[in-house]
Each structure stands twice: as C-alpha cells, then as structure tokens.
Amino acid sequence: MQSGFLLEIVLPVSLFIIMFGMGLSLTLKDFERVALFPKAVLVGLLAQLLLLPFLGFMVATMFHLEPLLAVGLMVLSCCPSGPTSNMYSYLFKGDVALSVTLTALISVIKPFTLPFLTYYSMVYFMGEGKTIDLPILKTILQLFVITVLPVGIGMAVKNYSPKFAESCEKPVKVFSMIILFAIIAGLVKQNWEKMWGFFAQSGAAALTMNCICISLGFLLGLLLRLSRTQAVTIAFELGIQNGTTALLVTGTILQVPTMTVVPITYSLLMFVTALVFGLFILKNRRSILDQPSLERAS
C-alpha cells in the first residue's frame, strides 16, 4: 500500500469515521456544561488553544529542528484532544464529562484556527518565499467536512436512534485505535530509509513536548484549584494530541512526508507516557483524586 493512497484516501475516510464515532457519544448536554461549569472548561480550552502552540514553538526552537520538522511539531501542537484522550480519562479516573466537553468544543473550533496557525508557522520557520501553498478557506472547508460534519451527523444519529448509536460507539472507538496504528505503520514502512534520520532528530523533541504537556496540564489544574479529577483530565487533554488530524494536514493537505515525522513519533510516544502517568494516578488515587469531579457534579 503506497503512502500516497494512505494519506489521500485512507486517512481522510478514516478520520471521518472516527469523528462520526465521537459524535455518537455526544449530546447537546456536553456543550451545555460550558455554562454550568465554566472554569474547568475555560482553563482546558485556553490551555489547548494558546499554551500548546506556545510550547510547540518553544520546543521546536530549543531543539533547533529543521524547518519542515518544526512546522510538523507546530501543526501537531494545534491539534489537541480527541477520542484517545477521552479513553484515557475514562480508564484512569479522570473527569470524563470534562474530557468529552473539551473534545467537542475543540472539534468545532480547530478547523478555523489550525489553517492560520499552520500558515504562520511555515512563514516563521521556512521563510516568506519558501512556504508551501495553503489556501486558508479551502483548508477550513476540508477540515470542517472531515471533522465537524461527521460529529454533527453522529450526534443526530444518537438523538434519533440512540440504540443504534450505542451499538456502534464501541466498535468505532476500537477502529480509531487500530486505524491510527495502521496508518502510522504504513507510513513508516513506506518511508523508512528517508525518515529514520528524522526520527532520531525529532524523537527527543517529541518526548520532551509530551512530558511537558502532561506535567504542566496536571500542575495547571492544581494551581488553578480545579478538582483533582479535572486536573488529571487537563493533563491528558494537553498531552494526548489528535495525531490523525495532524497527519491529515501535513500529509494530505500540505503533502509533505517529512512534516509527518513529528506527528508519527509523538503519536507513538504519547501512548506510553500517558499510560505511565495514568498508572501513577491510579497508584496514588487516594491522595490525588480526593475532590468531587465535573462528571459527578453533572
């Protein structure tokens, strides 16, 4: 299977199905929680929309990543949240309601912010005359169709056929995990010789970024006096990026295989680091998870 087929056909279709599956788990109540519990949601949104790109810029600069890899890291940092972060919050006693709420909101906002941040990242790291053509409005429309539209369809299905939605939700979640690994494995296999050197260069940056995001997310929640379960969720929301969307932008829309290296590396590492953090939380849950959560309050 050629990497072009993976990026141009398999990835967009898979992302559409993944986002449809996420819509199957959402209702309007998930958006209503913004008004009911504004502090936790506001902290999570600002951290994802402002703090993550700033951290991506700092890490790319600190490690002196070559321009294409730096842009790949910036694109990844602008693709927060997703079904995987929801799953980790559920498995490791985070605030699932908060996680789902943030994922729902980010899914709607991201198509409008990501193209602009990607363009200015290319201008900064690659130079004004070396940027790759990125039609902003077309990109917004593409992201909207592939990410926002299927979420809306999934929510409609859940509203009109809740039993069908419930039966499909778990298989789609399993599919999302399998397809992400399959796409990453296919890209690595097809570009192994060219990308091996880039993996060595980007691995330390991706690991540093991931560890900073998880740690800072948790500390931020505690410092701002969120509940411990909310702090755990903020950690997962910052540390677990939507690698599928990042691959869509770098590999399908921009069509630059080198830019996909950081999203691939980060996506592989984040499963391990998030697992370590989650196990730490479970081991120390009596001392850490000692306050009421958004989920229980709702």
Backbone as a ProteinNet text record, in pm:
[ID]
protein_1_A
[PRIMARY]
MQSGFLLEIVLPVSLFIIMFGMGLSLTLKDFERVALFPKAVLVGLLAQLLLLPFLGFMVATMFHLEPLLAVGLMVLSCCPSGPTSNMYSYLFKGDVALSVTLTALISVIKPFTLPFLTYYSMVYFMGEGKTIDLPILKTILQLFVITVLPVGIGMAVKNYSPKFAESCEKPVKVFSMIILFAIIAGLVKQNWEKMWGFFAQSGAAALTMNCICISLGFLLGLLLRLSRTQAVTIAFELGIQNGTTALLVTGTILQVPTMTVVPITYSLLMFVTALVFGLFILKNRRSILDQPSLERAS
[TERTIARY]
85.2	0	88.1	70.4	154.5	114	214.9	187	91	95.8	3.4	-140.9	-165.9	-300.6	-343.7	-251.3	-281.9	-324	-248.4	-271.8	-387.7	-405.1	-506.3	-644.1	-648.5	-776.8	-808.8	-719.8	-747.7	-759.7	-666	-665	-789.8	-827.6	-948.5	-1074.4	-1089.7	-1208.7	-1208.8	-1091.8	-1081.5	-1111.4	-1059.1	-1083.6	-1232.1	-1297	-1441	-1516.3	-1478.8	-1544.3	-1515.7	-1391	-1353.4	-1434	-1445	-1519.6	-1668.9	-1719	-1857.9	-1879.9	-1783.9	-1793.2	-1792	-1712.7	-1711.6	-1846.4	-1907.5	-2039.7	-2144.7	-2127.2	-2221.6	-2223.7	-2115.4	-2107.9	-2147.4	-2183.3	-2210.9	-2359.3	-2399	-2532.7	-2517.4	-2626	-2621.1	-2583.6	-2608.6	-2573.1	-2422.9	-2344.7	-2199.1	-2155.7	-2229.5	-2198.3	-2258	-2368.6	-2432.2	-2346.4	-2256.2	-2170.3	-2078.2	-2058.8	-1975.7	-2033.2	-2166	-2231	-2240.1	-2256	-2271.6	-2139.3	-2031.1	-1900.4	-1794.9	-1803.9	-1720	-1571	-1534.2	-1392.4	-1307.6	-1347.7	-1268.9	-1262.4	-1376.3	-1380.4	-1294	-1301	-1222.6	-1073.6	-1034	-892.6	-846	-925.8	-888.2	-878.3	-975.4	-974.1	-855.5	-832.4	-721.2	-587.6	-576	-451.4	-428.2	-533.6	-520	-497.6	-568.1	-561.5	-442.5	-395.6	-287.6	-158.1	-169.2	-48.8	19.9	-56.8	3.1	85.4	32.6	116.5	240.9	228.5	344.9	450.8	408.2	501.8	564.4	484.1	537.4	645.3	620.4	719.1	847.2	833	949.7	1033.2	967.7	1040.8	1108.4	1038.3	1096.1	1219.4	1211.7	1324.1	1438.3	1404.6	1505.9	1587.4	1521.1	1589.6	1644.5	1625.2	1674.7	1630.6	1503.1	1451.2	1460.5	1488	1490.4	1349.4	1335.5	1207.1	1086.3	1099.8	984.8	941.4	1037.8	1005	944	995.6	941.4	795.8	764.9	626.3	539	592.9	518.7	483.6	578.8	553.3	449.4	454.2	357.1	217.1	207	76	20.7	105.7	63.1	14.8	88	50.5	-79.9	-121.8	-250.3	-362.9	-335.9	-436.8	-461.7	-512.5	-530.8	-655.6	-658.4	-778.4	-822.6	-918	-968.3	-1020.8	-1071.3	-1126.7	-1027.4	-898.5	-798.8	-786.9	-790.5	-783.4	-906.7	-1022.4	-1143.8	-1126.8	-1068	-1047.4	-953.4	-844.4	-750	-814.2	-894.5	-963.1	-1057.6	-1121.3	-1211.6	-1133.9	-1025.9	-950.4	-879.9	-834.7	-751	-818.7	-951.4	-1029.4	-1019.3	-1011.8	-1020	-1165.7	-1189.4	-1325.5	-1371.9	-1444.1	-1481.8	-1571.6	-1663.3	-1753.4	-1675.5	-1577.1	-1493.8	-1415.6	-1360.9	-1283	-1368.2	-1488.7	-1578.1	-1620.1	-1645.7	-1684.9	-1574.9	-1450.6	-1337.8	-1316.2	-1328.4	-1311.9	-1417	-1541.3	-1648.9	-1624.2	-1584.7	-1562	-1441.8	-1332.9	-1212.4	-1240	-1322.3	-1353.4	-1423.7	-1500.4	-1570.4	-1479	-1391.4	-1304.5	-1184.3	-1126.6	-999	-993.8	-1097.5	-1088.9	-1068.5	-1106.6	-1094.5	-961.9	-898.3	-771.2	-649.3	-661.3	-547.2	-486.8	-564.2	-502.6	-419.6	-468.9	-395.1	-264.5	-270.8	-150.6	-50.2	-98.8	-8.9	61.3	-13	44.6	153	124.1	222.7	341.4	320.9	433.8	527.6	471.2	553.7	628.8	563	628.3	746.8	728.4	835.2	952.6	922.8	1030.7	1089.4	1011.7	1060	1096.1	1046.6	1074.5	961.2	942.3	829.2	824.1	939.4	940.3	943	950.5	963.4	841.8	738	619.4	548.7	480.3	402.7	262.5	207.1	74.6	-28.9	-98.5	-202.2	-322.7	-415.6	-535.3	-620.6	-628.3	-690.7	-836.6	-916.4	-1059.5	-1085.4	-1009.3	-1024.1	-987.9	-881.8	-839.2	-942.6	-998.7	-1104.5	-1222.3	-1258.5	-1370.7	-1340	-1217.4	-1178.1	-1185.6	-1129.1	-1129.2	-1271.4	-1353.3	-1492.5	-1566.2	-1548.7	-1618.8	-1571.3	-1442.2	-1386.4	-1397.2	-1407	-1408	-1539.8	-1587.2	-1708.1	-1834.2	-1845.8	-1965.9	-1995.7	-1897.1	-1928.3	-1967.2	-1912.9	-1954.7	-2102.5	-2144.4	-2285	-2374.2	-2328.9	-2406.8	-2419.2	-2306.9	-2308.4	-2404	-2404.5	-2495.4	-2640.9	-2667.7	-2804	-2849.6	-2758	-2789.9	-2820.1	-2737.2	-2758.7	-2893.6	-2932.1	-3057.8	-3179.4	-3172.9	-3288.3	-3287.1	-3166.1	-3157.3	-3053.7	-3085.7	-2988.1	-2937.8	-3023.3	-2980.1	-2875.8	-2899.7	-2802.3	-2670.1	-2678.6	-2558.3	-2479.1	-2548.6	-2481	-2412.2	-2475.6	-2416.2	-2293.9	-2289.6	-2178.1	-2062.2	-2088.1	-1988.1	-1859.7	-1871	-1752.2	-1672.9	-1736.8	-1660.5	-1585.1	-1646.6	-1580.5	-1459.3	-1469.3	-1354.8	-1238.8	-1271.9	-1167.7	-1106.8	-1191.7	-1144.9	-1049.4	-1082.5	-999.5	-858.6	-847.8	-716	-639.1	-706.9	-641	-596.4	-684.8	-652.6	-538.6	-530.8	-420	-287	-280.7	-157.9	-127.9	-232.3	-212.2	-156.6	-210.7	-163.8	-19.1	10.2	146.7	243.3	204.6	290.7	314.2	208.2	221.8	314.1	301	386.7	532.5	553.8	691.2	753.1	676.7	728.3	762.4	675.5	695.8	811.2	837.1	939.4	1054.1	1077.5	1172	1311.4	1367.2	1504.3	1519.7	1425.7	1435.4	1404.5	1316.1	1265.2	1342.4	1427.5	1496.4	1579.8	1652.8	1733.9	1649.1	1532.1	1442.9	1383.2	1356.7	1307	1407.7	1537	1640.5	1643.8	1620.8	1624.9	1499.2	1384.2	1258.9	1214.8	1273.7	1229.7	1244.1	1360	1383.7	1289.3	1266.7	1176.6	1033	989.3	852.9	833.9	932.6	922.4	922.3	1008.2	1012.8	880.9	828	699.9	589.2	585.6	481.4	488.6	607.5	623.7	590	631	599.2	448.2	381.7	237	159.3	191.8	121	146.4	272.4	307.1	247.3	260.9	211.3	58.9	-5.8	-151.6	-200.9	-137.4	-177	-149.8	-30.8	4.7	-83.7	-117.4	-203.8	-340.3	-393.8	-522.6	-518.2	-409.1	-395.7	-376.7	-292.8	-265.7	-389.5	-475.8	-597.8	-714.7	-683.3	-781.1	-898.2	-867.6	-966.5	-965.9	-1068.5	-1067.3	-953.7	-912.7	-801.8	-837.4	-962.3	-1001.3	-998.8	-1035.4	-1029.4	-884.3	-794.2	-652	-595.2	-637.6	-593.5	-640	-764.4	-818.1	-745.5	-717.3	-643	-506.1	-443.4	-313.9	-325.2	-427	-446.2	-483.5	-564.8	-606.6	-488.3	-392.9	-274.3	-171	-159.9	-53.5	-87.4	-215.8	-257.7	-313.7	-237.3	-278.5	-355.3	-425.9	-500.4	-407.7	-329	-230.1	-291.3	-414.6	-480.1	-504.6	-552.6	-574.9	-442.9	-340.2	-208.6	-153.6	-173.2	-129.7	-210.6	-338	-422.2	-368	-331.7	-282.4	-145.6	-52.7	85	99.2	30.2	48.7	-50.8	-177.3	-281	-299.9	-312.2	-337.2	-208.1	-103.8	24	107.1	86.7	155.2	307.3	352.5	496.3	528	577.1	602.1	692.3	791.7	882.4	807.8	705.2	628.2	551.9	526.3	451.2	535.5	667.7	756.4	725.2	710.2	685.6	549.9	440.4	313	319.1	392.2	405.2	481.8	596.8	680.2	604.5	540.3	467.1	351.5	278.1	163.5	204.3	320.6	369.5	412	480.9	531.5	420.7	318.2	218	138.6	122.4	51.5	126.8	259.4	342.2	346.8	376.2	388.1	254.3	144.6	12.6	-21.6	21.2	-0.3	75.7	200.7	281.2	216.5	172.8	106.5	-23	-100.9	-226.6	-206.3	-105.2	-75.6	-30.6	44.5	85.3	-38.1	-133.3	-256.7	-335.1	-347.3	-420.5	-353.1	-222.7	-148.4	-164.2	-175.8	-184.5	-323.2	-425.5	-556.4	-617.9	-585.3	-643.4	-598.7	-474.5	-424.2	-448.1	-463.7	-477.6	-623.7	-703.2	-842.2	-934.2	-923.2	-994.9	-1097.5	-1131.4	-1229.8	-1336.7	-1457.9	-1564.9	-1531.8	-1573.5	-1541.2	-1659.3	-1629.2	-1732.7	-1834	-1781.5	-1870.1	-1972.2	-1927.4	-2019.5	-2113.5	-2060.2	-2144.4	-2253.1	-2225	-2324.6	-2430.4
-120.3	0	124.4	210.8	328.6	434.7	514.9	618.4	722.4	748.3	843.5	798.4	669.6	615.3	625.1	597.1	607.1	748.3	847.2	985.7	1050.6	1015.1	1083.7	1018.2	888.8	817.5	760.1	674	602.3	697.5	792.3	881.6	970	1042.8	1125.9	1045.6	929.4	846.5	795.3	753.9	702.7	811.7	931	1041.1	1075.8	1072.1	1098.5	997.8	869	764.4	783.1	817.6	840.1	954.3	1065	1180.3	1149.5	1068	1023.1	943.4	855.9	777.8	865.2	972	1062.6	1132.1	1166.9	1228.7	1137.5	1005.5	909	912.1	964	968.1	1104.3	1199.2	1335.4	1369.6	1458.7	1517.7	1667.9	1740	1884.7	1916.3	1822	1844.9	1862	1796.8	1810.6	1953.9	2025.2	2165.2	2256.4	2213.2	2294	2303	2207.2	2209.8	2330.8	2393.4	2514.3	2621	2635.5	2735.3	2689	2559.2	2507.7	2503.5	2471.4	2457.3	2532.6	2665.2	2742.6	2740.2	2732.4	2746.4	2634.1	2509	2395.6	2394.1	2422.4	2422.9	2535	2653.5	2767.5	2741.1	2683.9	2650.2	2551.7	2449.1	2349.1	2406.4	2489.3	2547.6	2640.8	2730.7	2824.6	2751.8	2648.1	2570.6	2503.6	2450.1	2380.9	2476.3	2588	2680.2	2775.2	2810.1	2908	2846.6	2768	2714	2609.8	2520.7	2415.2	2470	2563.6	2619	2689.4	2757.1	2822.7	2719.3	2609.7	2504	2440	2420.7	2365.3	2454.1	2584.5	2680.3	2677.2	2673.8	2672.4	2546	2430.8	2304.5	2299.8	2342.4	2343.2	2432.9	2546.5	2640.4	2585.8	2528.4	2476.7	2363.3	2278.2	2163.6	2195.5	2318.8	2361.4	2265.3	2230.1	2138.6	2203.3	2121.4	2174.7	2223.4	2318.4	2386.5	2295.1	2191.9	2105	2028.8	1984.3	1915.1	2011.9	2135.4	2236.6	2266.2	2278.1	2302.7	2182.5	2062.1	1942.4	1942	1986.8	1995.4	2102.4	2214.6	2321.5	2275.9	2204.8	2153.8	2059.3	1971.3	1877.6	1951.6	2055.3	2129.7	2205.8	2223.5	2290.5	2190	2062.4	1956.3	1884.3	1955.8	1891.3	1805.3	1720.1	1646.4	1546.1	1462.1	1360.6	1241.7	1141.5	1024.3	954.2	956.5	888.2	951	1083.2	1149.8	1118	1104.7	1063.6	924.7	834.9	698.5	694	771	773.1	832.5	936.6	994.6	892.7	813	709.3	599.1	551.3	440.2	476.9	601.6	639.3	741	730.3	802	954	1003	1147.2	1189.2	1312.1	1363.6	1346.5	1239.1	1203	1309.6	1364.9	1467.6	1590	1631.6	1744.9	1711.9	1590.8	1549.1	1551.2	1496.5	1492.5	1633.6	1718.4	1856.6	1930.2	1917.4	1983.7	1929.5	1799.2	1739.6	1791.8	1802	1851	1995.8	2079.9	2221	2239.3	2168.6	2179.6	2132.3	2028.6	1975.8	2080.1	2167.2	2273.1	2392.3	2424	2542.1	2516.4	2397.2	2365.9	2393.1	2357.5	2383.7	2529.5	2621.1	2763.9	2823.9	2761.5	2813.7	2745.7	2616.3	2538.8	2590.7	2624.2	2672	2799.3	2893	3017.7	2991.2	2911.5	2881.4	2803.4	2714.6	2638.9	2731.8	2823.4	2916.6	3002	3061.4	3148.7	3070.1	2943.6	2858.1	2836.9	2815	2798	2926.2	3039.8	3168.1	3187.1	3155.4	3178.9	3082.2	2953.9	2854.5	2832.9	2854.4	2826.7	2952.3	3066.3	3190	3224.7	3352.5	3402	3341.8	3327.7	3280.7	3130.4	3055.7	2910.8	2836.6	2909.8	2845	2761	2658.5	2570.3	2627.2	2623.4	2681.9	2618.9	2702.4	2657	2750	2719.4	2803.1	2795.5	2907.7	2908.3	2863.3	2926.2	2895.3	2751.2	2703.4	2565.1	2467.4	2500.4	2413.9	2411.2	2528.4	2534.8	2446.4	2455.5	2376.2	2226.4	2189.2	2048.4	1995.3	2070.4	2027.8	2022.5	2118.4	2120.2	1994.8	1960.9	1845.3	1715.1	1705.7	1580.5	1567.5	1679.1	1671.3	1717.1	1836.1	1889.1	1821.2	1807.7	1749.6	1609	1517.3	1383	1382.7	1475.5	1485.7	1521.5	1617.8	1656.8	1542.5	1465.6	1350.4	1246.4	1222	1125.2	1167.1	1296	1346.6	1331.9	1354.1	1338.8	1193.3	1101.3	958.3	919.7	970.2	939.5	992.4	1109.6	1170.8	1095	1050.9	987.2	834.6	777.4	631.5	595	620.3	600.3	456.7	357.7	218.1	184.3	232	208.6	278.3	401.6	477	405.4	351.5	281.3	155.2	85.4	-38	-10.6	107.7	142.5	209.7	270.4	355.3	280.3	164.2	90	38.2	-23.7	-68.6	44.6	163.1	275.9	320.9	316.9	353.5	257.3	128.2	28	51.2	79.9	107.7	226.4	332	452.6	422.8	335.6	299.6	216.3	119.3	29.8	106.5	192.7	262	361	424.6	517.4	442.8	329.2	249.9	196.7	156.9	103.1	209.7	331.7	440.3	476.3	486.4	517.5	409.3	281.7	171	173	202.3	207.9	319.4	436.4	549.8	522.7	465.5	434	332.6	229.8	125.9	181.9	264.9	318.3	417.6	487.2	592.9	565.4	438.1	401.7	459.4	443.8	486.7	637.3	712.2	858.3	912.3	846.2	904.6	863.1	763	714	823.1	898.7	1007.3	1114.5	1141.7	1241	1192.4	1061.3	1006.2	1033	1010.3	1032.5	1178	1268.9	1411.1	1457.2	1402.2	1451.9	1379.2	1260.7	1181.1	1253.7	1315.5	1385.5	1504.4	1575.7	1690.8	1646.5	1538.5	1488.6	1440.9	1368	1317.9	1433	1531.4	1648.3	1722.9	1746.1	1815.1	1740.3	1609.5	1527.9	1530	1513.9	1513.1	1649.1	1757	1891.4	1913.2	1871.9	1894.4	1821	1694.1	1616.7	1675.1	1702.6	1754.7	1892.7	1979.6	2116.4	2119.2	2032.3	2025.5	1988.6	1890.5	1847.4	1957.3	2016.4	2122.6	2244.8	2276.6	2391.2	2372	2252	2222.8	2238.2	2191.5	2202.1	2346.9	2420.7	2560.3	2647.7	2616.5	2694.7	2639.4	2548.3	2493.9	2421.3	2350.1	2258.4	2132.7	2049.8	1923.5	1836.4	1738.2	1651.9	1574.1	1528.2	1455.4	1546.8	1672.4	1768.7	1794.7	1802	1823	1705.4	1584.4	1465.5	1474.7	1515.8	1528.6	1636.1	1751	1856.8	1804.1	1721.6	1662.7	1576.8	1492.5	1407.7	1491.3	1593.5	1676.6	1751.2	1791.9	1861.9	1765.2	1648.4	1556.2	1464.8	1436.8	1345.7	1427.6	1437.1	1517.4	1432	1499.2	1431.5	1409.3	1303.2	1275.2	1251.8	1198.8	1172.7	1301.8	1406	1535	1597.9	1586.4	1640.6	1573.5	1442.1	1370.9	1414.3	1442.4	1489.8	1621.2	1713.9	1844.8	1832.8	1763.3	1756.4	1665.5	1551.9	1454.5	1464.6	1499.3	1502	1640.7	1743.3	1879.2	1943.8	1942.6	2002	1907.1	1775.8	1672.7	1681.8	1691.3	1694.4	1579.4	1464.8	1349.4	1379	1466.9	1498.3	1559.4	1638.6	1701	1598.6	1480	1379.1	1308.3	1328	1254.7	1285.5	1413.9	1450.4	1399.2	1419.5	1361	1210.1	1139.9	994.5	960.3	1026.2	999.5	1030.9	1145.9	1188.9	1092.9	1052.8	963.9	831	780.2	655.2	673.5	784.4	808.1	840.6	913.6	962.3	849.1	737.9	625.2	570.4	570.1	517	614.3	740.9	838.8	860.7	863.4	878.8	757.2	639.5	518	524.5	569.3	582.4	681.9	796.3	896.6	841	770.5	713.6	611.1	525.7	427.3	494	602.5	679.1	734.4	785.8	840.1	731.1	613.5	504.3	458.3	452	407	503.9	632.8	735	800.5	727.2	791.2	833.3	769.1	809.3	948.8	981.3	1114.5	1217.4	1171	1263.8	1289.9	1184.7	1200.3	1214	1326.3	1341	1453.1	1503.9	1609.7	1572	1626.5	1592.6	1638.6	1561.7	1593.3	1655.8	1709.8	1766.5	1660.5	1538.2	1430.2	1399.7	1386	1354.2	1469.9	1594.8	1711.2	1725.3	1674.2	1687.4	1579.7
0	0	0	-96.9	-109.7	-8.2	36.5	135	79.4	-54.8	-114.4	-99	-118.2	-100.8	45.4	136.7	280.4	317.9	270.8	311	237.9	110.5	30	36.4	60.8	62	200.4	250.9	375.9	494.1	507.1	622.8	630.1	523.2	532.9	564	497	522.1	665.8	713.1	849.6	951.5	928.4	1021.3	1023.7	908.2	902.3	989.8	980.2	1059.1	1208	1240.9	1380.7	1440.9	1368	1418.4	1424.9	1331.5	1339	1466.7	1498.2	1621.5	1744.6	1741.9	1855.8	1869.5	1756.5	1759.7	1819.7	1801.7	1858.3	2010.9	2071.2	2217.2	2273.3	2187.5	2232	2225.2	2315.1	2310.2	2333.1	2318.9	2343.4	2488.1	2580.3	2720.1	2737.7	2650.2	2658.3	2631.4	2547.3	2519.5	2625.6	2686	2790.7	2915.7	2935.6	3054	3055.5	2940.4	2934.8	3026.8	3024.9	3109.4	3254.1	3273.7	3409.3	3485.4	3417.8	3482.1	3399.4	3396.7	3304.2	3336.1	3463.1	3497.7	3439.4	3463.8	3415.6	3263.6	3199.1	3052.9	2996.6	3058.4	3011.3	3026.2	3138.7	3160.3	3053.5	3029	2929.7	2789.2	2751.4	2617.2	2596.5	2692.5	2678.1	2675.9	2758.1	2760.1	2624.6	2564.9	2437	2319.9	2320.9	2207.4	2212.5	2333.4	2346.8	2399.7	2507.2	2569.9	2482.3	2420.8	2338.9	2221.4	2140.5	2033.4	2086.1	2200	2259.7	2298.9	2361.2	2399.3	2275.5	2170.9	2047.3	1987.8	1989	1937.4	2020.9	2152.1	2240.8	2220.3	2209	2192.2	2054.8	1950.1	1815.6	1809.8	1878.7	1882.2	1966.3	2080.2	2172	2109.6	2031.9	1970.7	1831.1	1786.3	1655.4	1545	1546.8	1444.5	1307.1	1208	1072	1037.6	946	922.7	903.6	821.7	795	920.4	999.6	1124.5	1225.7	1228.8	1319.9	1287.3	1157.7	1117.6	1154.6	1137.7	1176.3	1323.9	1406.7	1550.6	1581.1	1511.6	1532.7	1491.9	1379.5	1337.4	1443.8	1494.1	1598	1722.7	1762.5	1883	1865.4	1741.5	1713.2	1692.2	1721.4	1704.9	1836.6	1936.7	2067.3	2072.4	2173.7	2212.3	2105.6	2142	2051	2129.9	2061.1	2129.6	2221.5	2186.7	2269.2	2407.2	2414	2544.2	2628.4	2563.6	2634.9	2695	2617.4	2663.9	2784.1	2778.7	2890.7	3016.1	2998.7	3114.6	3177.8	3095.4	3147	3218.7	3158	3214.5	3344.5	3354.1	3468.4	3560.4	3570.1	3671.5	3660	3538.3	3518.8	3512.5	3472.4	3462.1	3317.7	3292.7	3156.6	3093.6	3173.2	3120.5	3073.2	3150.4	3111.3	2984.8	2977.4	2860.8	2734.1	2743.1	2628.3	2587.3	2687	2658.3	2583.9	2631.7	2566.3	2425.1	2409.6	2277.3	2180.1	2228.1	2143.4	2100.4	2193.8	2163	2070.5	2100.5	2018.3	1876	1862	1729	1642.6	1705.7	1632.6	1603.9	1699.7	1687.5	1597.3	1606.7	1541.6	1391.1	1314.5	1170	1134.3	1223.5	1193.9	1242.8	1341.6	1394.4	1331.2	1302.8	1254.9	1124.5	1022	896.9	916.1	997.1	1018.6	1094	1199.1	1277.8	1194.2	1108.6	1020.9	921.8	863.4	766.6	830.6	947.2	1012.1	1065.8	1098.6	1138	1020	901.8	782.4	749.7	764.2	736.9	830.3	958.5	1056.4	1036.5	1026.3	1023.5	883.5	778.1	643.3	565	610.4	538.7	444.8	420.3	341.5	201.3	137.2	-1.4	-16.6	93.9	85.4	139.7	172	227.7	121.6	169.1	81.8	71.5	-48.1	-70.2	22.5	98	189.8	177.1	86.1	72.1	198.8	270.5	402.6	397.3	311.6	308.2	265.5	168	122.4	233.6	307.8	417.9	529	561.3	662.3	620.5	491.6	441	447.9	409.5	416.2	558	651.5	791.5	846.5	804.5	850.3	803.7	676.9	620.1	683.1	713.3	763.1	914.4	986.9	1133.1	1196.2	1161.8	1226	1174.4	1042.9	983	1035.7	1038.7	1089.6	1237.3	1316.4	1457	1463.4	1381.3	1377.4	1333.1	1233.2	1186.3	1297.2	1366.3	1476.3	1587.5	1621.4	1724	1680.5	1552.3	1500.7	1509.1	1473.8	1482.9	1627.6	1721.1	1863	1910.5	1859.9	1902.5	1849.3	1723.9	1661.6	1671.3	1692.9	1704.1	1810.5	1937.8	2046.1	2058.8	2032.2	2043.5	1937.8	1816.5	1709	1741	1790.8	1826.5	1934.5	2033.2	2142	2093.1	1998.6	1945.8	1858.8	1796.3	1706.4	1777.9	1893.3	1958.3	1991.4	2055	2094.7	1974.6	1873.3	1755.8	1685.8	1679.4	1613.5	1694	1827.7	1911.4	1890.1	1884.1	1857.6	1719.5	1622.1	1485.7	1484	1560.5	1560.5	1610.4	1711.7	1763.2	1660.4	1602.3	1506	1382.1	1330.1	1204.8	1223.2	1341.6	1366	1362	1431	1429.9	1289.7	1215.2	1080.8	986.7	995.6	909.7	943.3	1072.9	1115.3	1068.3	1088.1	1047.1	896.1	819.4	674.4	628.5	690.6	654.1	690.2	807.5	849.5	754.4	717.9	628.6	491.1	435.7	301.7	293.9	406.1	402.9	498.4	527.3	632.4	609.9	492.6	468.9	482	428.3	434	572.6	643.5	767.2	892.3	880.6	1000.7	1066.5	985.5	1041.1	1106.9	1049.2	1107.2	1239.7	1249.6	1375	1486.8	1454.7	1555.1	1599	1504.2	1536.6	1609.9	1571.8	1627.9	1754.3	1780.9	1894.7	2027.5	2050.4	2177	2191.7	2081.3	2085.9	2114.8	2049.4	2070.1	2213.3	2266.1	2403.7	2503.7	2481.3	2570.4	2569.2	2450.2	2435.2	2509.2	2490.8	2551.5	2703.9	2757.8	2904	2964.6	2896.8	2945.4	2945.7	2838.7	2827	2935.6	2957.5	3059.5	3198.4	3228.5	3361.3	3385.4	3285.9	3301	3308.2	3231.7	3237.1	3375.6	3436.8	3571.4	3674.3	3667.9	3762.7	3744.8	3621.1	3594	3659.4	3646.8	3709.1	3859.7	3920.8	4066.3	4109.5	4037.7	4074.1	4062.7	3967.2	3947.7	4028.3	4119.8	4215.4	4149.4	4041.4	3987.8	4073.4	4059.4	4133.2	4080.1	4159.8	4118.3	3991.2	3979.8	3858.7	3736.7	3753.8	3644	3604.6	3703.3	3675	3594.6	3629.1	3554.3	3408.9	3389.6	3254	3174.4	3236	3166.4	3122.9	3207.8	3172.5	3046.9	3042.4	2924.3	2802.1	2820.2	2707.3	2646.2	2729.3	2677.2	2622	2683.3	2645.3	2529.2	2509.2	2402.2	2286.7	2182.1	2065.9	1965.2	1877.6	1772.1	1652.6	1662.2	1558.4	1421.7	1418.2	1290.4	1213.6	1285	1218.9	1175.8	1259.9	1225.1	1099.6	1088.2	967.8	846.3	866.6	756.2	699.6	789	744.8	679.5	746.4	696.1	574.6	576.9	469.7	356.4	387	284.2	224	309.7	260.2	210.3	292.7	251.7	165.7	182	104.6	117.7	244.3	272.9	369	318.6	404.6	525.1	506.7	617.7	735.6	707.2	815.3	898.8	840.9	914.6	1020.3	1015.9	1106.5	1252.8	1286.8	1426.8	1474.9	1399	1443.1	1463	1374	1388.6	1515.7	1534.4	1652.6	1780.2	1782.8	1901.7	1931.5	1827.2	1846.4	1907.3	1869.7	1926.9	2072.5	2100.3	2235.3	2335.3	2290.2	2384.9	2449	2378	2437	2557.6	2548.2	2656.6	2774.1	2746.6	2855.2	2925.6	2848.5	2910.3	2995.4	2952	3030.4	3163	3157.4	3279.9	3375.9	3322.1	3405.9	3464.2	3382.3	3429.4	3539.7	3524.2	3628.1	3757.5	3745.7	3863.6	3935.3	3858.7	3916.4	3989	3926.2	3989.4	4118.4	4115.4	4232.8	4348.7	4316.6	4421.1	4426.1	4380.7	4365.9	4498.4	4607.7	4736.2	4776.6	4746	4782.3	4673.5	4547.7	4435.4	4401.9	4393.7	4349.6	4470.1	4538.3	4664.3	4662.4	4542.7	4533.9	4433	4446.1	4351.8	4211.5	4112.4	3973.4	3901.9	3785.1	3699.7	3661.3	3639.3	3596.5	3704.9	3830.5	3937.4	3964.5	3948.7	3974.1	3871.3	3749	3642.8	3650.7
[MASK]
++++++++++++++++++++++++++++++++++++++++++++++++++++++++++++++++++++++++++++++++++++++++++++++++++++++++++++++++++++++++++++++++++++++++++++++++++++++++++++++++++++++++++++++++++++++++++++++++++++++++++++++++++++++++++++++++++++++++++++++++++++++++++++++++++++++++++++++++++++++++++++++++++++++++++

